[in-house]
C-alpha cells in the first residue's frame, strides 16, 4: 500500500449526520476540545431537513480543519462514512456520530497507545447516556478481540474505534443500512489483525428512542442478515454465532 497518501499523525474523524441538530454542536465541540489537536473533521450530511447543514457550515467557516460534505440524499450511514473516508487525509481514521461525544483525551490516549505498541486497530470502553445527557451504564471492553471472538460479540462501539491505515490499509464499509460497522471490523480482523481494547471510558453513546440500536428485535434481525449476506456464514454457523451475540448483548445491555 502507498503510505504516502496519508498524513502521518493526522486523525481523520468521520461524522455522518442526519437531522442531528439537537446534539450536533456537542459532538463537534468534543472534537474541537481534544487535547490531541492534529485532526480533521469530515461531516457528511445525509439529507438532513433540519438545521444541521447550517450548523456545520458555520463551524466550517470558523475552523479550517472542519470539512462539510453534502450527500445526494438519505443514503445511510455506511455510504456517508465511505464518502468521508474517501476524502480523509489522515493516517488514522476515527468515527463519531452526530449525537454522541468524546472525552477530551480520547484521541491522545488512542494515538499514544497505538504508536507505543505498533497496532492498527483499537477500541475503548464507553458510557451510555440518555437523550437528556444523563449518564447510564459503562460498557467495559476486553484486552483484545479477534475475528472468531467478534462473530459472537457486540462489544466494539463504532464511536470508540481508531484505525491506523498504515497498518490495516484502506477502509470501506459495506453498504448495509445497519450493522455495517461490525461487518467492517470483521472484515479487518479476518485478515489477521487484532483489535485492542483500552479500558478507559473515552466516549459517550447516546441512546435515542426509536433508533435501531434501541430496538433489540430489529438489531437481532439486522445481525442475522449481516452474518448471512455480508460475512457469508452458513445457517448453522450463523445460528451458533447468533446465540453468542444475543448472550453478550444481554450482558452489555445499556439500560
Buried (B, 14 or more C-beta within 10 A) or exposed (E): EEEEEBBEEBBBBBBBBBBBBBBBBBBBEBBBEBEBEBBBBBBBBBBBEBBBBEBBBBBBEEBEBBBBBBBEEBBBBBBBBBBBBEBBEBBBBBBBBBBBBBBBBBBBBBBEBBEEEEBBBBBBBBBBBBEEEEEBBEBEBBEBBEBEBBBBBBBBBBBBBBBBBBBBBEBEBBEBEBBBBBBBBBBBBBEEBBBBBBEBBBBBBBBBEEEBBEEEEEBBBBBBBBBBEBBEBEEEBBEBBBEBBBEBBEEBEBE
